[in-house]
């Protein structure tokens, strides 16, 4: 989506941390989401953050939100080969439930 | 398994034809969303239905239409198909009244137009 941008590709070694970045343009976004898509499968919600939060941690996942810069990131600690997938960030605007997705970041975890 | 089912899994057809994609939402979910995922356009929101009524419209072509039936399953109709309509079509559903509006995605229907 043109309103949400992500880098295309990230390569990381197993056991290292991965950081996936996302920028969005709509300051009225209420929720921001990270979805994971494994090969041949649909999208699965990994985590989300409400727009009035700066950080959310959920086990190996840490979401950081910089609302001033409209920047969202997802950090995956101790990245495993099973984390290899495409990661999408998405924003939900104030009105309605429509999600606008970024283009996805393909993460490749090397052993 | 998200609980959202989509049929068929794969569809191969010719230009100019018409196809129907079907989606059954999770039990209890009233909203159904349709998305198109293609290499050049990424993941695009097409349309949302809530309890049988159209709720939001995205980048859906006039050749495409959808509906949600009383049993809450939904169908996406694509007509006068063009090569560029080849894509993965996802359906998602969400429960009523949830603040985060978690959308549960089906496995998708891969459409190939030859």
Interface residues (C-beta under 8 A of the other chain):
Chain A: X1 X31 X35 X40 X41 X42 X43 X44 X45 X48 X50 X88 X92 X96 X97 X98 X99 X100 X101 X102 X103 X104
Chain B: X2 X4 X31 X33 X35 X42 X43 X44 X45 X48 X55 X56 X58 X90 X92 X94 X99 X100 X101 X102 X103 X104 X105 X106 X107 X108
